[in-house]
Amino acid sequence: MLPKLNDPFSLVELPRIADVPVEKRVVLPHSQKGLTFQETDVIHLGMSKSIISSYVLKPTPKLVWSFPLSSSTIVDCMDVKDDWYVVGLSERRKQYVKIVKRCGTEVSITAEFPLEVAAVGVMFGTDSSIYVLLRDGSVSHLEYTEMKTESGSENITLAVASTLPSLPPLPRSSTHTVVYHTFMSEHTFQHKNPLLFYISRLNESSSYTCRLIGIDGSKTFEIYNVTFKSHSFHNCLFAISAGVLYTFNKSSKEVSSASLMKPQSTLKSISLEPLFANDDAQEYGFFSPAPERLLLSNQSKLYLVNYKFSSLLDSFQHNTNIKLYLNFALPTKGDSEITSSTYALYLGFNEKRKTSKINYIQVELGKNTLRECLGKSLKTQEEKEKPLKAFPSLSTQNLMRDNSIGAKELNVFLNKLKEAKSDTANFNKAIIEFFKGQGHDDTKSYTHAITDRVVDAALIEQILSLIFTVDSKDSTVQILQDDFLPETAVEYLLSHPLFTSKYANGLLLLLSQLNEPNLLKTAIEKCSALSIDDLASELNNLTELADELDKDPESAKSTQLVFMFLRATIDRLVSNFSLQQITKKLSEILTAEYDEYSKKLERMLGVFINLNTKNSWDLVQAVIDAGGLFNWSIPVIEKLSQVIASKVDALGANSYNLTLTNQALQVEGTKKQNKKKTANKAVVVDSIHEIGTQREELDALLTMANGTTNSKLRVNEGIELAKRIPAYSREKLVL
């Protein structure tokens, strides 16, 4: 399956918390990384100032267990092992580790262990061991014990298991602050033990320490401890996959890689500047779900990047009012059909309503092949004016000479257009005469035909640059001059197959704002550069407008005009894109808060039903798929039920009529068959009598001619006569 991001859905809505950074509101356990995509049926979440919880995913997301936290408790880290939950908590000035045993849906047993500084990582070890990484870079080895009291109730204790004598302590002369860490239960190194890797900053300086530790109970040991200077690590995000450390610099938008055994030595780096060229936000999420595959979040988008081939595999656009923060991506190998599927969890924060939700999205990583990355390069070529090329006829005797003459003619034509930039009449005339080779008529509209002059795509792009420009902030097309819009020329260029995609982003919205219905309809129907994003956005805008006009009885003409554009947009979408692509895009565009999302879906569904065309019914299926099974109000369900009931009634009536028609045809066929049999019988009898008469006449003729009774001679002469005298038969035509 090709790489893609698809099937997002909301898992849980978080309570409103004002004083906790959005990206730190939810924590997932280390053990969640140890499950495969197929094995993941339950997701455990630690929500600051709320609960520790477990959710089942199938058949639908559902809360199955929770443990309440106080309104001042921050969840720093957590891990889960069977029915045991261990969490690092901070409550005002108190930091501690709490272990919780789940004994049922409502009963839990707990124990606590105080800490000097907050925990940033925690992991269950073998037996009853727990390993805790503190914010200052030190590691603690704890042990929990379960026992029964005299009264028969269960009790848990949590205490220090060992002081880890084999692990060298950090020097007390410097203050370490952990900026990144990860526990690795499964890895490709020679060590059989789980590993702990972390990066800490020394005294808020540019010095950083990378430390790799082998976890083995009281024999826990240090594999290496490397200190080096870096002026950019304070502004970086980190991820590890298959023994490679990936570093994303939020300032330079570059991703570099290094071996986990030599984290200070960069192996390779690529630039993600094309993805974030117009974005000044510094809030990113960064994970590596598989070797050489990166998953990033920024603003309201998710990006899936192939690091090996420097390509953007896919992206997912959420509602622009929702800011995304990537929380988790399940690691996998990503080298086969079985291991190419995974999932990610991201937090969507609505800035207007101050609400946030945890969302689940399925991620198809592919197999890390070149074929998956073709045409998806991240590298951008420097834009420069391309030389114009002519296309002389192949039948000419001197191609070089005719090509040179044609190129000069193109330059003369382009200069003529530049001089006519303020004169729409001359601009239109020059365009039509050049491409069509005929005089320009103001009363006619012109579109591209196969007999038009063959030109290079660079010429079309340069002509469009005289009319349009691209906004550097959002890359949308705008009018170059407010008083210059040559409609005839633009209409022709919109229908040209070489229309540049650079000037197609936001084109439909621009033409709508300029109140150019003819150009808008031409663009929807014939502009080859339009993407599914533009068409789906236009569809969304038109459905909302149609829904508003439908409530106003005095706007019948406007409603008809909007429905005309709706039909054109729907026909273009259905003819150019698959239903799966349309469903995904509608889901991306319409996704917002629950109430608003449902209302948009219901409006769109109602408009499509009222439109009642074949293609609009195809999009009804897409809207239902985008909305899911449980997002519909009772009136919408009743309306769909009425439509389905009417269709079923129509099918029943048609089936009844068809049955009657078939029976009538069968009766008529039986009558004709009987008549035909009678007619055939009459023909056979008539032919027999005719043959008998002919034989009698022939016998009489032979007897008269020979006057002999020699049978042999009579037979021979009869044969000769039969060759000369044909035997005729008479048939009747029966209707």
N, C-alpha and C positions, 0 to 999 in steps of 0.2 A: 504494500500500500504506500502511496506517495506521502511525503511529509505534509502534515497539516494540523491546524488547531481547530477542534470542532466540539460540538455537543456540550456547551457550557450550561450549567444550571446552578441555582442558589442552594446552598447547604443549610445555612443558619444566619439569622440576623443578630448582630451583636447589640448589647445595650449601649446607650450613649455615654461615653467616657470622655471628659474634656481634657484632663491633664495627663493622658498617656499618649505617646506618639503612635500614630496610626499603624506604622509598620511593626510595632512591638505589642500590639494588643492581643495577638494570638500566637501561641507556641505549639509546635508539634513534637511528638516524642522521637527520640533517635531510632527506636524500634520500627517506626513506620517505614524507614528506608530499607528494612530487611525483607519486606514482602514484595512479591511480584505483582504485576498489574492484575493478573487473573485471581490472585489470592486476596486482594484488597477488598474485603467486604465491610470492614469497620475502620473508621477514622477517629482517632483520639485527639482532642483539642484542649489546650489550657488557655482560658480566657481571663485576662487580668480583671480584677474587681468584679468577677462574675462567678464562673464555675469551672471545674474540671469535668470534662464530658466525653462520652463515646457515642458515635452515630453509626448506624448501619446504613449502607448505601443501596441495598437491593431488598425488595423491588423498588422502593422509594426511600429517600433519605428520612431517617427517623431517629430521634434521641432515645437511647436505650438505658443510659446511666449518667448520673451527674453527682458531683460533690460540690457543695456551695462554698464560696470564699467570701470573706468580708469585703466591704466596699473600699477598703484601703490596701488590699493585698494585690501585689503585682506578681505575675507568673514570669519568672526569669528563664526557666528551662524545665523539661520533664522527660520521663521515659516510662514505658509500660512493658510489663512482663506478665503474661497471663492475666490474673486478677489483681496484680500489684501495680500501683501507680506511685512513682516517686517524683516529686516536684521541688524545684528550688524557688523559694518565695521571698519577697521583700515586703515588709509591712512597717511603714514609717522608718524608724531607725533600726528595726529588727530584721535580721537576715537568718534564714534557717532552711533546712531540708525537711520536708514532710513526706512520710510514706503512708499510703492509704491502701488497705486491702478491701476489695469489693466483695462483700458477702451476700449481696442480693441487690435488688433494684433500689432499696431504701436504706439498708444497713451497711455501715462501713466501720472499719477499725483503723485507727491512725496512731502515728508516733512522730516525734519531731527531734531534730538535732540542730543546735544553734551553730551559727557560723560567724566568723569575725568580719568577713566581707561577703558580698553577694555572690551566689553561684551563677556561672554563665553556661555550664554544661553538666549533664548528669547522665549516667548510663548504668544499667544493671549488668553485673558481671555473672560469672558462674556461681552456682549455689546461691548463697544469700549475700553476695558482695554488691556494693554500690560504689561507683567511682564518681567523684565530684571535682570539676574544674572550677576554681574560684577566679574572680575578676583580676586578681593580682598575679595569676599564672601558676599558683600552687595547686597541687593535686591532693585530694583526701580520699582515703579508703575507708568506707563505712561498712557495717554489717548489721542486718536486721535479724531479729530472733522472734519466733512466734511461740507463745506458751499459753497454758491455761491456768487461770487463777483457782483458788480454793473454791470459789463459788461456781466454777464451771464455765465462766465466760472466758473468751479469748483475749489475749493481750499481746502487744507488739512492743519490742524495744529496739532502739536504733543507737548504735554506738560505734566508736572507732575500732576498726578491725586490725589495722597495722599502721605504723608510721612511715611505711615505704622506705626502708633503709637503703635500698639499692638505687633510689632516685635522688640524684644530687639536688639540694635545695637551690633556689634562686638567690643571687647575692642581695643582701639587705641594704646595700649602699644605693641601690636604684629602685625606683618605683615602676613596676610593670603594670600595663593595662591591656588586657586581652581585647584585640580588635576582630579576630576571627578564630573559630575553632571548628573541628569536626571529629567525631568518633567514627572509626572505620572497623566494623566487625568483619567485613569481607574485603579482601584486597589481593593484589597480585604480587606482593613482596614475599621474600623468603620467610619472614617471621609468621609463625602460625597464630600468634596471639592477636587480639584486637589492638588497634593502634589509636593513639590520640595525637592529632596535629593541631597546633595553634600558633598564631602570630600575635606577639605583644609589642607594645610601644614603650620605650624607655623614657621616663621623665618628660613626657609631652615633647620630645625632641624628634629629630629625623632618624633616630636609630631604632631599628626593629630587630626583634629576635624571633626566629623560627625554630620551633622545638617539636621533635617527633618522639613519642613515648610508646614503648611496648607494654601493654597492660597484662600483668600476670600475678594478680593477688599481691602478696607481700613481697614478691620478687619483681615487681614492676620496675622497669629499667628505662634509661634514656638512650635512644638510638643516636641522636645528634642534637646539637644546640648551636645554631648559627646566628651571629649578629652582624648586621650590615646597615648601611645608611641608604635611605630612600626619601626623596623629597615629595613623593607623590602617594605613598601608601596611606596617608591620612585621608585621602580622598578616593579610596579604591574599594571595590567589592571583590570578594574571592569565592571561588568554587573549585572543587576537586572531583576528578573523574579519571579512573583507570591510571592512577599514579601520576597524573598531571595536574599542576596547580594553575588555574586560569585567574588572571587579574584584570578587572575592568576599571579603567581610569575614568571617573565621571567628568573630569575636566577636558581631557584630550579625546574622549570617546574611543579609546583604543583598548583592545583586549590582547594581552600577552600571555604566553604559556611558559612554564618552567617545570622541570622534573621535580617531583616531590623530594627526591634525595639531594637536589641542588636548587633550592627555591630562589637563591640569589642570582642565578644565571638564566637569562631569558633565551628561550629557544626560537620563538617566532612571535610576531605581533601582526594584528590586522586592525584596520580602522573601521569603526561603525559610524563615522561622521555622516554618511548619507542618510542614515536612519534618523539621526537627531540633529540635522543641520539647522532646522528652524526652531529648535527647542532649547530654552534656557533653564528649564527645571533640572534640579540636581537630585530628584527623588527617583531612584531606580531600584529594580529588583534583578538579581543575577543568580542563575543556577546553571549547572551542567547536568542534564538528565542522562546523558550517554557520552561516550568518548567522542570528542570533536563536534558535539552538538551543544549549543548554548540557548538558554531561554531567558529573555529579558522582559521587564515591564517598565513602562514609562508613560506618565500621564494616563491616558485611557486606552493604551494599546499594549498588546503582547507581541513579542517577536521571537521567532524560531530561526536560529542562525546556524549554518554549517561552518565551523571554524576551519576545517581542512581546505575547503574550496572557496572560502570567503563569499558566501552567498546567503541571501535571505530566503529561507525555505517557505515560510508562511508568516502571516501576521493576523492578529485578531483585534478588531476595533470595537471597543465597548462604547456605551453612551458617553458623549463628551463631558457630561456633568459628573461622571463617575471617575475618580482617580484610582488606579490599580496599584496594588502593592503585592508583589509575588512573595508568597510565604513558604512554598514547598514544591519540589518537583521530585517525583519518585525516580531514583536511579535505575537504569537498566543497561543491557549491553548494546542494544540497538543495531544488531548485525544480522537479524533474521526476521522472518514474518512473526514469529512468536515473541521475540524480545524487542520488537520495534514499537510496541504500544505501551504507553505510560499515561500518567495524569499529572496535573499540577493544581495547586490550590492558591487562589489569590484573594486578597481582601479588596472589595470595592467600596470606596468611601464617597458618599454624596456630600459635597461641600455645602450645598444649599440647605439640605435637611439635617446635616450633621449625623447621618446614619451610615452604618457600614454593614456589609454582608460578606460572609465567606462563600466563595464560589468555586465550583469544581469544573475543570475543563479537560477533555481528553486530548492527548498529544500523540500524534503519529510521527515517529522520528525517522522512518525510512531505514535504509541499510548503509548509509554513508557512502553512496556511490556518486560518480560524476554525473550520471544520467539524471539524478534527482535535482541537480544543481544547475543544469543547462538553462541559460536565459535568466538567471536569478542573481547575477553578480552584484556585489556591493560597490564595486569600483565605479566611479563616475569619470567619464572622459571630459576633458576641458572643452567647453563650448567655444567654437570659433566658426567664423563664416566659411562655409564649405564652397569650393569652386563649383560653378554651374556646369552641368554636363548636358550636351545635346545628344539626340538619338537619331542619327541619319538613317535613311533607308538602306537596307542591306543590298539592294539591287544597284546602288550607285557605283560608279567606276572608281571613284576616289574617296574612300571613307575618311581619311585624315583631313582632306580639304573641306569636305562637307561638315565634318564635326567641328572644325575651327569656325566655319561660317555660322553654324548653328549656335555655338557658344557666344559669339559676338552678338548675334540676334537676341539671345536671351538677356545679355547684359543691357542692350539697348532697351529692351522691353521693361526690364526691372527699373532702369533709370527713369523711364517714362512714367511708371507707376509712382515712383518716389516724388516726381514733380506734381503728380495729380493727387497727392495725399489729402488736400483740402477741397478737392472737387469730386464729389461722388459720381456725377454724371460721366465725366471723362474717365474716372477709375473703372466704373462699370463697363463702359464702352471698350476700354482697352483690354479688360479681362475677357469679355465675350468674343471680341474679334480675334484675339490671340489663340484662345483655346478652341473656339468653334469654327474659325475661319469664315465667318459670315458677319453681316451687319447686325448691329445691336438695335433691338426694338424695345422701347420702354414699357410697352404693354404686355410683354411676354416674360415668363419666368424660365430660367435655364438651369438644367441639371446635367451632370456628367453623362456622356454617352461613350460607347466603345470606339466611335469614329473620331473622337476628339484628339487633339494633338497630344502625343506622348511626351511627358516631361519627367524630370528628375524630382525626387522628393524634396531635395534642398530648395528648389524653386518654390514649391508650395509653402515650405516653412518660411522663406524670406518674404513671400507675399503676405502671409498671415501676420508676420511681425510688423507689417505696415499698418495693420488694423487693430491687433490685439497686443497685450503685454501680459506678463505673468507676475503676480504679486510674490515678492521674495519671502513674505512671512508664512503664508499658507499654501503657496504654489498654485493658486487659483487664477484663472484667466480673467482679465479685465479689459475694458475698452481703452485703447491708447489715447484717443481724443474724444471727448464727450460729444462733439459736434460732427464727428466723421464716422458714419456707418454705412458703407455702400451695400445696400441690401441685395441687389442683383448679384454682385460679385460674391458676397458672403454666402448666399444661397447656393451658388454654383460650387464654391469651395467646400461647403458642408457635404455636398454629395460626391465630392471627389474621393476616390479610394486612398489617396495619399495624404489625406488630412492628418496633420501632425498631432500625436497624442499629447504633446506638450501644451497645446492650446485647447484640450478637451476637458481638463479637470475644472469643474465648476461652470462649464459652458451653458448647460441647461438652466442653471440658476441665474446666470447673467442675462440670458435671453428673456427669461421670465421677468426679471426686474426691469429690463428695457422695454417691456410690453411689445415684443415682436412675435406675434403668434405664428406667422408664416415661417419665419426662420426657426422658431422653436419646433414646429411640426417637422420641418425638413431635417433638423438635427436629430430628432428622436427617430425618425424613420430611416435616414440614410447616412448619418455620420458614422463612419467605420471606426473612428478612434474612441468612441464612447465606451467607458468601462461599466462593469456591473454596479460599481459604487455610485456613479452618476445616475444611472437609470433607476436604481433602487431608491435613491434619495428623492429623485423626481416623483417616483411612484408614491412615496410616503407623503410628499407635499401635496400632490394632486388628490390623494384620498382624503386628507384632512380638509382640503378646500371643498371637495365634492360633498363631504359630510356637512360642512357649514352651510353651503348653498342649498342643500336638500331641505334644510329646516326653514328656508325663506321661500315662500310661494311666489314672490315677485321676481325671482331671479331665474326664470326658466331658461332664457337664452344663455346666460352665463353657465348654467348647469350643463346644457348641451355642449357648449364649447369645452368645458372641463372634461366631460365624458369622452369627447372626441380625442383629447390628448391622452386620457387614461387608456383608451383602447389602443392607441398607437404605442404607448409605452409598454403596455402589457404584451402586445404582439411582438415587440422588439425583444423584450426580455425572454419570452418563451421560445422564440425562434433562435436566439443566439446563445442561451445559457441553459444548463440542465436544471431540473427541479431541485436537485440537491444544492447547487450553487446559490440559487435564488433563496431557498430556505435559510441557508447559512447567512447570507447577506441581510435578509430581512430581520433575522434574529439579532445580528450585530447592530443594525440601525435602530431597532425598536427597543432594545434592552435598556431599561431604566428602573426606576422604583416600581414596586409591584403594581400599585394602583394605576399609575400613569401608563405602564407597559400594557396592562390589560385593556385599558380604554383605547389605546392606539390600535391594538390588535383587533378589538371588537369593531372599531370604526372601519378599519381596512376590510375586515371580513364582510361587514354589511354592504360596503360599496361594491365589492366584487360580486356579491350575490345579486345586487340590484342591476349591475352591468349585464350579467347573464349572457356572456359569450363563452365559446369553447375555451379560449385561453384564460379568461377570468376564472373559470371553474378549475383550471389547472393551478392557478395561484391560490385558490381557496384551500387546496390541499397544502400548499407551502405555508400559508398563514397558520393553519391548524398545527402543522408540524413545528413551526417556530414557537407557537404558544404552549405546546405540550397538552397533556390530557386534563390538567386540573386548574387551568387559569381562566376558565370561562364562566361568565355569570349565567344565571338561570334564563334571562330573556334571550341571550345569544343561543343557548342550547335549545330552547324552545323554537327559535327561528330556524335553526338548522334541522331540527326534528320535523318542522312543517315542510321544509324544502325536501327532505328525504322522503317524507310521507307522500308528498305530491308526485315525486319521481316514481315511487313504488306504485302509486295508483295509476300513473301514466303507463308504466310498464305492464301492469295488469290489464288495462284497457287495450293496449296494443297487442298483448298476447292473445286476448279474447278475439279481437278483430282478425288477427293473423290465423287463428284456429278456424274461424268461420270461413275466411277466404280459402284456406287449404281444403276444407271440406267441400266447398262449392266447386273448386277446381277438380277435386277427385270425382265428384258426381258427374260433372260435364265430361271428364275424361272417360269415365265408364260408358256413358252414352255413345261417345264417338267410337269407342272400341267395339261396342256391339254392332253399330252401323257398319263399321269397316269389315267385321267378320262376315256380315250378311252380303255385303258388296263383293267381297273376295269369293264367296261361295258361288254367287251368280256368274262371275267372270269365268270361274273354272268350268262350270257346267256349259256355258255358252261356247267356250273354246273347244270342249270335247265334241259338241254337236257340229261345230264348224269343221273340225278335222275329219270327222266321219263323213260329212258331205263331200269334202274335197277328195277323200279317198274313193268314194263311190264314183265321182265324176272322172277321176283319173283311171279307175279300172274300166269304166265304159269306153274311155278314149283309147286305151291300149287294145281292148278287144276289137274295136272298130278298125284300128290301124293295121293290126297284124292278121287278123282272121285266123289265128292259130291258137291251139290249146297247149303249146309247149310252155310248161311253167318256167323253165330255165331261161328261155328266150324272152318270155314276158317280163320276168324279173329284171333282166339286163336292160331291156328297153325302158322299163319303168324307172330305173335308176337314171338313165340318160335324160328322160323327160323331167324327172324331179330336179335335175340340175338346172334345167331351163325354165321351169315353172315354179315360182316361189309359193309357199303356203302362207296365207294371210289368216289372221285371227282378229276377232272383234272384241273390244273391251269397253266397259262402261265406266265413266267418271262419276264417282260417288262423293257428294259434298257432305 
